[in-house]
Amino acid sequence: MFTIVKIIVSAAIIGVITEISRRSPSYGGIIAALPIVSMLSMIWLYIQGETKETLSHFAFSVASGIPSTVIMLVIIGIALRHSLSFIAASGLGLTGWLVFLYAQDFIVKHINSQQ
């Protein structure tokens, strides 16, 4: 039952953000950039009784994904501005996201091995 509640609430939030974005892309983008999904996930984890350590680890893991997400969004924005199709722009953005994520992971592991 709780899983169904989580799905309905999460879908409703995504639906509202999509409608706002359709009417006003600027406001929709700002709202979509808010950490709504991250906070909602942490709330669900907290309600389900996860430990503070688990919530802390989750929060830091989300934060580590921010740089690659920014790269993805910039690539998609530039590609769309240069008349690429949405599918092509999304493919390029996701590829950039994946490459940057792996590079970031490699760099962090390399730095940690030097210590």
Residue pairs with C-beta under 8 A, 6 or more apart in sequence:
2 48
6 44
9 40
10 37
10 40
13 36
13 40
17 28
17 31
17 32
17 36
18 28
20 27
20 28
20 31
21 27
21 28
21 29
21 31
21 32
22 28
35 62
38 59
38 62
41 58
42 55
42 58
42 59
45 54
45 55
45 58
46 55
64 104
65 101
67 100
67 104
68 97
68 98
68 100
68 101
68 104
69 97
71 96
71 97
71 100
72 93
72 94
72 96
72 97
72 100
73 93
75 89
75 92
75 93
75 96
75 97
76 89
76 90
76 92
76 93
79 88
79 89
79 92
79 93
80 86
80 89
84 92
